Amino acid sequence: MQLNTLTIKQASSLLAKKEITSIGLTKACLKRIKEVDGKIKACLTVCKKEALVEANIADERRAKGETGELLGIPYLAKDNILTRGVRATAASKILENYIAPYDATIIKKLKQAGAVLLGKTNLDEFAHGASTENSAFGPTHNPWDLTRAPGGSSGGSAAAAAADMCIFALGTDTGGSTRYPASFCGVVGLKPTYGRSSRFGLIAMTSSTDVPGTLTKTVADAAIVLSAMAGVDKNDATTVKSPLPLFVKGGIKGLTIGLPKEYFVDGTDKGVTQAVEKAIEDFKKLGVKFKSVSLPHTKYVVPVYYIITPSEVSSNLGRFDGIKYGLSASPQPSSSKGEGVSDLMSIYTKSRGQGFGSEAKRRIMLGTYALSAGYYDAYYLQAQKVRTKIKQEMDKVLEEVDCLLTPTAPHAAFKIGEQIQDPLKMYLEDIFVAGASLAGLPAISIPGGFDNGLPVGLQLIGKRFDEATLFRVGHNYEQATGWHKKKVEI
Ligand code: GLN
């Protein structure tokens, strides 16, 4: 048995029966990373020594009678999540040598549950992107086809989970960044409700939509990790006390799923449309009813997202000034010609000029423009008003149905280098995923078949704090179709 291929559920049951150890499981994942990550490039940091120490502690805790589904389970975390004593780069040159001084709340909670941190994964710089090509450290490759992108921005985590380098991985989702790469890599990507788990210790992108999420091999595993991460945190005032349990067993007969007609449009690849149509038939066999619904403000989702996101980004990235964190264009005495970095303003501009990649700079400029005195009302304020409409409309439609079904992405994985020179094209990739982010709703991408050998994802969007229905619907579909069982060959 290849231990690294196990799901959380399978591994924890074997650990409980003492048939395997966390040390054995952790070693199997580290071995797999060593074997394939030279080609995939999912990891930015591997904490081999620390992981083995943590695994040993987990085995001791079990030997003393402690139990728990995450006790001894190895995982990878996206590199914009702080893990104490380990480098946290956010895939930016500006944070290349930044060591996190504390654990994010979600990491602390996973530590308490006994999960074992294997390392940190690649992303688009500061999570800006949908392909992981915006990383300052080079792109991650899709394990289904190494010439293709894994999606983004949590592309390292999605690729690592798909290639069994870990038992699960953490991502963040601001406008699709767990769901979209999950779709490209054939794994499960969860974006919980905004406020379900703490953002404390995440390197902020768009604070009003950022949420920590998961990349797992099954829907049940997503529920396990979310149960451990969820909860109120005094360090994040936007966390909300929310009812558990998160995973409800049982069938889905009699449920009604909404199909928003604006999500079934020209421009989506035939293979994706066919996969969704097939899924609808499969769901019907499980006793689900479908209802056509309408979300007319969908056409504003991408424009609104790309005003609000850069606006918040321009403010959140303000802290990287060459003084407080990371890379600094160090002060030098002025030469006789007055050159050199001798004053504060030049330290700021030089450090930021050298440290940020082109997408981060683009977003800082767009956001600064949208927030500037003369344009604030026309752009930012207007976008916020339309965002409220988008949210109200989605909430209202969700009163009529149990959840919504849509494609996650308009197509399967594209080639590395194919789209990255066209930012607008990249922004349009978010068409199906950014709506749930603006509305703060929970959403999950589950494997829904293949198009020319490449995975296709289905997205389920749920009512606020009703991840349970998404898990139930997703789990039943997954068990009926078995798409998640198909493995990469690498
Ligand atoms: N593609 C989106 C963007 O570039 C998603 C980002 C995210 O969710 N972190 O903004």
Residues whose N, C-alpha, C, O or C-beta is under 5 A from the ligand:
A	BS01	LIG	A127 H128 G129 A130 S153 T172 D173 T174 G175 G176 S177 D430
